[in-house]
Amino acid sequence: MIQITICGHDSHHRQPCDIEHKNGLSEYLLLIVKTDAWFTIRGQRISTEPNMVILFDKNTYIRYGCPHPDYNDDWIHFDLTDASDLSWFDGLGLPLGEPLYPPDIQRLSQLVQIMTREFRSPAGHSAQVLHCLAQALLHALAEDLERTDQLTFQNKHYPAFLKLRTDLYNNPSVPRSMDAMARSLNLSVSYFQHLYKQFFAVSPQIDVIHARLELAKFYLSHSNMSIYALSSFCGYGSEVHFMRQFKKFEGITPSEFRRKIGH
């Protein structure tokens, strides 16, 4: 069984941080780092871009940090208690101690969010559920890396695209046209769209919609904001357009979504 020792979602360090485990940890550590940071890799301090994943082996030196406030990550400490699980884990071929940039960081983070909620649940079967969620997370990471050409990460445009996508998800209500995004990177619209799809396995047009709908679902779940106010808040010019797009992608209306989650 994959045993989750402790985990957290969307953690923030309000001050600059420098975290060191000189003798490593007695379990594996997986970090999903959503901000820029630095890591000591093979004795060298390197800077990393936002939306990076790194998996540390047991009993290995770990040091990382962020030079400015508000470092943000998801994190999981886990161990493998059965030989069959260890064999499965080794078979995934996940690089250890190397910064990785999978294209669908949002999917991975959402799995950690569910896992963290389950970790704090008093349900009797939570250990089995956590095992399944951990398997899904690690398999999703391996799948992302397999289907993404590793040369992608060496493309000179990739860091700029990562920065743009991070801003897109952090500020989804900001008006964004393909022309403006392409011009911000000094690229033609067609080449911008081609690279975006290559890097993130989704078109920029659809990713803008996904970012806005993720924001909408959060506030439908955690606020009493009216549908009309929410449509404007999420960057839509009209309530009707928002409702149509929400139903097209989510299968239900915003009001039905709110009722479904019991808010």
N, C-alpha and C positions, 0 to 999 in steps of 0.2 A: 504494500500500500504506500502511496505517496502521503506522507504525514506533514501537514502544515503546522509549523511551530508557532509562527506569528505572521501577520500580514497587515498591510495598510494600503489605502487608496487615496490618491490626491493629497499626499502629505506636503506640508509647506514648512520651510525653515525661514523664520522671519529675519534672521541675521545671516551674514556670510558664514559658511560652515566648512569644517575640515574634519572628516571622519576617518579614523584609522583603526584597523584591526590587525595588529602586528603579527599575531599568530593565526590569523584567519578565524573562521567560525566552524563549529562542529557540524554545520549543515550547509546546504547550498543556499546561495543568495541570488535572487533575480530582481533586478531594478529596471523599471521603465521610467526613464528620466525625461521630463517634459520641458526642461529649461536647459540652457547651455550650462556646462559644468566642466570639471577637469578630473582626470583619473590618472593614477600612477600605473602604467602598463609596462611590464618588464623593466622596471627601474626608471622609466622615463615619464615625466608628467606631460600629458597630452590634453588638449582642449577637445570637448565634444559638442556636437550640435544638439539642439532640442529634438525630442522624439527619438531617443536612442534607447536601446535595450542592451543590458550586459548581464551575463550569467557567471557567477563566481563558483569555482569548485570548493569543496570542503578543505579546511586547513591550509588555505593559501592567503598570502598577504593581500590585504585590501586597504586602499586609501583613495578617497575621493572627496570632492567638495565643490563649492561654488563661491566665487569672489564677491558676489553681491547678494543682497537680501532676496528672499522669496524663491529659493531653490524648491522645485516641485517634482515629486516622483510617486510612483506606486512601488511597493516592495513586498517580497515574499521570502520567508525563510522556510525551507522544506528539506525533508530527508526521504530516503527510499528504504523501506524496511524489508522488502522481499527481493530475492534474487531475480525473479521474473521482471519486476519493475525496473531494477537496475539494468537488466539486459535491454529492456524496451527503451529506457532513457539513453543508454549508450548508442542504440541503433538509430536514434534521431540525428546523431552527428552534430549536435549544437556546439558551436565554438565556445570555449570557456575563457573568460577573462578578456574578451575582445568586444569593443564597441560594435554594435550591429544596428542597422537602420532598416527595419522591416517596413514595407509600404503601408500596412494597415494597422498603425499604432492604436487607433481608436478601438478596434475590435479587441485587441489585447488588453487595453485599459478597462474596457467594459467587463471583460471576464474577471479581472482582478477586483473590480467593484462588487460583482456578484459574490466572488469568493470571500471578500472581506465581510460582507453582510452575513454570509452563511457562517463564517468563523465565529461571529458574535451571537449566533442563534443558539438557543438552548435545545433545539430539536435533537431527538435521540439518534437520528441517522446522519448527523452533520459530518462525521468523519468520512463516511462513504461518499457523501455528496462532494466534500472538499477534494477527495481523491479524484473523482470524475472531472471536477472543474480544473484541477491542476493538470490532469492528462490533456484536457481540451486546450488549455493555455499553451502548454509546451508543444503539443502537436501543431497548433495554429502558428506558433512562432517558426517551427521547422518548415511548415508548408509555405509560409511567406518567404522564407529565405530560399527555398527550393525553386519557387516559381519566379523569383526575381533574379535577373542576371546580375551576378556580383560586380560586373563592370559598371553597372548603374552607379554604384557607390563611388566609383572613381571619376565619373563624369564631372567636368568642371562646373556644370550648372546645378548639380544636385544640392549643395548646401544652400544656394539661393532659393531653390524651389522648396526645400524644407522650411526655411524661414518664412516664405510666403504662405505655405500651408498652415503653419503654426499660427500665424496672424489671422488667417481665415477662420480657424476654429476658435481662436480667442476673441475675435470680433466679427461674428458672422452677420451682424445687422448692417455693417458698412456696405454701401453700394459697390458692386464690383462688376466691371465689364471685362470681357475677354481682351479687348483692345488695351484697356488700362493696365491689366495684369501683365500682358505681354510686353507693353512699353516699359513697365517698371523693371523688367529684366533685359531690356534691349533686344527683344526677340520678335520675330514676326508672329502673328496670331496662330498661323497654322503650325509653325515649329513649336511654339509654346504649348499648344494643345497636344501635339505629338509627344513631347517630353513629359508633360504632366501625366498623361495616361501611361507612359512607359514607367515612370517612377512610382506611381501610386495605384496603378491598376484601376483607375476611375477617371472619367473626364472631369475637367475643372468645373464645367457647368453643373454636373451632378454633385460634385463635392461641395459646391456652394450651397446647394439645396440640402444636402445631408447635414451640413454644419448648422444651418438655420433651423432645421427640424429637430436636431438634437437639443438646441437651445429652447425651442418651443416645448418639447416634451419635458424638459427639466422644470420649466415654470408652470406647465400644466400640472405637474406632480407636486410642486412645492409652493405654489402661490394661488391666490384667488383672482389673479389678473383676468379681466374679461377677454374674450376671444378677439374683440375689436382692438383693444389695447395691445394684446400680445402680437397681433399681426404686424402692427407698426413697429413694435419693440424688436421683432425678429427680422426687420428689414423689408417687409412686404408693403407695396403701395396700396393694396386694398385687402379688406377682410375676405372677400370672395376668392381672390387669387390664393391667399393663404389656405383657406379651407379646402379648395380644390386640390392644391398641391399636397397638402397633408394627407388627404384621403387617397390620392393616387399612390403615394409612397408608403403610407402606413396601413392602408386598407380600411381605416375608419376615420370619422371626423374628429376634430380636436375635442369636441364636447363628449363624444363617445369614448375617446381615450381617457379623458378625465374621470368619467363615470366608471370605466373599467378598472382603473387603479384605486377607485374608492376615495378620491379626493373631493 
